[in-house]
Amino acid sequence: MNILYHSTRNNDLKITASQAVLKGLADDGGLFVPDVLPRLDKSLEELSEMDYKSVAYEVMKLFLADYTEEELKGCIERAYDDKFDTEEIAPLTYAGGAYYLELFHGATIAFKDMALSILPHLMTTAAKKNALKEEIVILTATSGDTGKAALAGFADVPGTRIMVFYPKNGVSKVQELQMVTQKGANVKVVGIKGNFDDAQSGVKKMFSDEELKAELKDKGFVFSSANSINIGRLVPQIVYYVYAYTRLLKEDRIKSGDKINFCVPTGNFGNILAAYYAKNAGLPVNKLICASNTNKVLFDFFESGKYDKLHEMDGDGAFSKDRSFVLTTSPSMDILISSNLERLIYHIAGDDDARDRALMADLNSKGAYTISDDMKEALSSFCGDYATEEQTAEKIASLYSDCGYVIDTHTAVAGYVYDKYKKESNDDTVTVIASTASPYKFAKSVLCAIDKKYAGMDDLALIDELNSLSGVSVPKAIEDIRKAEILHDNVCEVSEMPAMVRGFLR
Ligand SMILES: *Cc1c(COP(=O)(O)O)cnc(C)c1O
């Protein structure tokens, strides 16, 4: 089966997977989706005998249909190597009644490495396949983790340049240091005076700016994206859900055919959407539990069927108060416009581009849209909830005191939401929580949750404390920034983003 891709806003324009990877976002502002959602063609028993790279090939080949076996296997070999500090790549740890799928063993210690280790290879392979003449310019908006993972992946990759925009006051100390110390002749990092949504809309706007694109094409550049709007980010993320299931099977934690739940700390909706694609590929999944922090627009959406970035709602979808963007201790989830939700909306609308277009136009003009009852029914495998700052801290502290296991703030949001779900639903299905970052990345918030005495110290000063408390050795990513030189200090207004791009590509 040769799967093609088209925009969520136009079913007719079809392109290959490699072309979709190159483009990132469709010209009409829609996201690329496969014509049909593919299904696994190997049994889960067969997959449970394979290592991470082989499972990755079996999953990714279904979606990236025009890559040859040799091309895809080459990309996988180069991505999942000793940049990861464990051969398992994504190990499972049981603690406090759930399995934590640790997705932070890559170079920048957040789950973004799972996809961004391979995206540069998928992209340069795609450039070759499609005889692309221009240099690829990766424009990236980051809530903290994508930026560094993309920089690490694309630094000094021939034929590419990368520019990252992050909210100047909206990321953790470690996240910022990781980005502003990035080396490489083809990289640029810019702080913006705004939040992540501002950065993301600014980048999306440049993708649809025909004048800017034409001007840069003349100079020999084309834009692409390393955000999870790129299908080349999403597909590698499907792999670890399948892998997690097969590990549980191999270790006799579940029986063949048993359903499991996934609980995912969510921001831009990319990670949990990958779990949805895994379910549609035939993975036995019961519930997809979407966990939000105080920026709980997704929780309100799952409760009411109304997505409203401007107003908070009660359970009946009635107005309760104005919604404001809140900076939390889980900054990578501080998002009010979850881009990838558009892909889910499109699918639950019955792959109907006209309905998707109408809803997205509502979001643009009114800041909100409401889905129909049939679409709501199609959401039955999802449920959503959220954790406040106090609840997040509580979860870190209790899991540490009960099991000695230290989790980061994002993972703790999911841990709290799962505990609440289990209590309220009495659903005792085996559950895997996506553990999206190393606690070292958010050392201060994590330690303060465990003991208030750490409040006066900063992230870097607390690294050794976290080391002695958790018994987990300090990751190389942290050792690196302790001594690295600051190489980027650009800050700009949101309106100046195109000028920064022009300056970088002069
Ligand atoms: C990006 C990120 C998330 C949110 O993932 P989405 O795919 O944007 O929903 C959660 N936790 C961490 C640590 C992240 O970096």
Ligand as a Chemical Component Dictionary entry (heavy atoms), coordinates in Angstrom:
data_LIG
# 
_chem_comp.id                   LIG 
_chem_comp.type                 NON-POLYMER 
_chem_comp.pdbx_formal_charge   0 
_chem_comp.three_letter_code    LIG 
# 
loop_
_chem_comp_atom.comp_id 
_chem_comp_atom.atom_id 
_chem_comp_atom.alt_atom_id 
_chem_comp_atom.type_symbol 
_chem_comp_atom.charge 
_chem_comp_atom.model_Cartn_x 
_chem_comp_atom.model_Cartn_y 
_chem_comp_atom.model_Cartn_z 
_chem_comp_atom.pdbx_ordinal 
LIG C1 C1 C 0 6.891 18.876 24.491 1  
LIG C2 C2 C 0 6.710 18.302 25.851 2  
LIG C3 C3 C 0 5.457 17.885 26.311 3  
LIG C4 C4 C 0 4.201 18.046 25.482 4  
LIG O1 O1 O 0 4.201 17.218 24.350 5  
LIG P1 P1 P 0 3.234 17.551 23.107 6  
LIG O2 O2 O 0 3.601 16.593 22.060 7  
LIG O3 O3 O 0 3.523 18.978 22.739 8  
LIG O4 O4 O 0 1.839 17.385 23.613 9  
LIG C5 C5 C 0 5.372 17.303 27.569 10 
LIG N1 N1 N 0 6.460 17.171 28.345 11 
LIG C6 C6 C 0 7.678 17.581 27.948 12 
LIG C7 C7 C 0 8.832 17.424 28.873 13 
LIG C8 C8 C 0 7.851 18.144 26.690 14 
LIG O5 O5 O 0 9.061 18.544 26.302 15 
# 
loop_
_chem_comp_bond.comp_id 
_chem_comp_bond.atom_id_1 
_chem_comp_bond.atom_id_2 
_chem_comp_bond.value_order 
_chem_comp_bond.pdbx_ordinal 
LIG C1 C2 SING 1  
LIG C2 C3 SING 2  
LIG C2 C8 DOUB 3  
LIG C3 C4 SING 4  
LIG C3 C5 DOUB 5  
LIG C4 O1 SING 6  
LIG O1 P1 SING 7  
LIG P1 O2 DOUB 8  
LIG P1 O3 SING 9  
LIG P1 O4 SING 10 
LIG C5 N1 SING 11 
LIG N1 C6 DOUB 12 
LIG C6 C7 SING 13 
LIG C6 C8 SING 14 
LIG C8 O5 SING 15 
# 
